[in-house]
C-alpha cells in the first residue's frame, strides 16, 4: 500500500486464488463437517440434539436446525450415488428384503398415528459389490417392493408377507 501512496511500482503481483465452490449455496459447511455430522447421526446413532451439545462444549454454536438442513441437503447430494447403488443391487441374482413400521411425527397431510414403513433391500452374502439400501414409504403395499425392484430377476429372500407376491420373474 505504501508503494501505491508514493506512486512507486512494486515487484509483487498479488493474485487471489479461486474460491472453492460452496457445498451448499450460501452455507459455510465443508464436505468434511457434513460427513462428520451425517456419520455421527447415521453410523453412531447420535441424534442432532446431542451433536449440538457436543459442539457447544467445544465452543462452537451450531444449532440442530442448521445441522438438519445440512443433512437434508447432503442426502440430495448423495442421490446420484444412491441411484448407482440401486442399479448395482438390481443386477445381483440374490436379494434380501424386509419392511418395518416406524412412526413419523410431523409429515405433511398425515396424522402421526398412521404407520409408515422403512423398506430395506440388500444384496446376497457373496455379491461382488455388497449393497444395502433403505426406501421410506408411507405404507406397506407390495406395490412399493414392485416399484423398487423393477427390473430385478432372481431370488428374493424375505418373510412370508404376501405383498412380495406382486413381484414378477422373482422366486
N, C-alpha and C positions, 0 to 999 in steps of 0.2 A: 504493500500500500504506500510505503514511503516513496517508492520509485514513481508511482502514479502521481503523487502530490508534487514531486520535484520535476516531473516531466522526463525522468530518466527511463531508459529502456532496461528491461530485465532479461536475463538469460533463461529464466524459468518459464516454462509453458505448463500451466496447470490445466489438467483435464479432469472432468467429472466422469466417474465411472457410471455406466448404465446401471440403474437400479434393477434389482431382481423383481419380476412381476409378483404382485401380491397373490398369495394362495386363494384368498377370498377378497373380493373387491372392497376397498375401504376398511381393511382389517389388518391388524398387526400380527396375527397369528402366523407362526412359522410352521413349515411342514413337521419339524421335529416336535414342537409343542402340541400340535394337533394329534400327531401319532401317539405321544405320551398320554394325553387325556383319553383318547379312544382305547388305548391299550389298558390303562387303569380301569376304565369302565367295563369293557367287554371281556378282557382276559383275566383281570384280577378282581372282577365283581365289585369294584369300588364306585359307589354312586357319586354323582357330581357334587352333592352337598358335602360329602366327606373330602372330596378333592378341593373344594372351595375352602374348607377348614385347613387343610394341609398347606395350600398356597398362602393363606392368611398367616399361619405360623411362620412361614418363610419370609413374610413381609411383602407378599405380592397380593394386591387387591384384584381378584378375578372372580366375577360372580358366576354362579351356576347357570344363570340365564345366558350369559355370554358363551360359556362352555357348551351349553345345549345347542345354541345356534351354530357353533363351530362343528359339533358332532353331526348335526343335520347336513350342513354344507359339505363336510367330509364324506358323508355317505353318498352324496350326489357326485362327488369327485371320483369315488370308487366304483360307480355304476358300470363303467366300461370293463373293469376287472371282473365284477360280478357276472356280467354277461358272457365274458370269455370263459369263466369257470363253469357257467351253466352249459355252454356248448361242449366243454370237455366232459362234463358229467353225463350228458345225453349220449355221448359216443361210447360209454362203457357198456358192457353186456350184463353186469350185475349191479343193481342199485338197492339201497335200503331207504325206507320211508316211514315216517310216523308223524302224527299231529298231536298237539297237546293244547288244552284250553288255557287261556290267560285272560285276566281282567284288565281292560284298558279304561282308565278313569275319565279321561277327557278326550272323547273322539267326536268329531262333528256329526251331528244328526243321529247319534246313537246314545241311548242311556247306558250308564256304566254297568247295569245289571246283566246286559247281554254278553254272552261269551264270544270272545274272539279266539282265533287259533293261530299257533305258530307251527308251520309245517317244516319238517327237516328232511332233507334228501342228502344221501351220501353215496359215494362210490364204494365198491366192494373192497375187502381187505387187500386183495392182490392187484389193485388198479395201478397202472403205470403212473398216474398222477392223482393222488388222493384228493378228493374234493368233498367239502361239507357246505351245504347252502341252506339258508333259512328263508322261508317265504311266509310273510304275515298275511293272513286273510281274515275277513270278518265272519267267516263261518266254516263249516266242516264238510261242505258238499264235495262229492267226488269229482265234480267239475274242476275244482281247484287243482287237484292232482293231475287231471287230464290235461289242463292248460299248461301246467308247469312241465310235465313230462312229454309234451307234444313232440313227436319225432323219435322217442325212445322205443327201441325194441329189445327185448331180452327178458331177464328175470328180475322181478321186484320182490325183495324180502320185506314183508310188512305184517302187521297184525291182521286179525280177521275182519277188519272194518269193511263193510260191503261197498263203500264208496270207491274203493280201488278197483272194483269190478267194471267201472266205466272205461278203464284203460284198454285200448285195443292193441293187439300184437304184443301183449305183455303176459308173461307167465308168472 
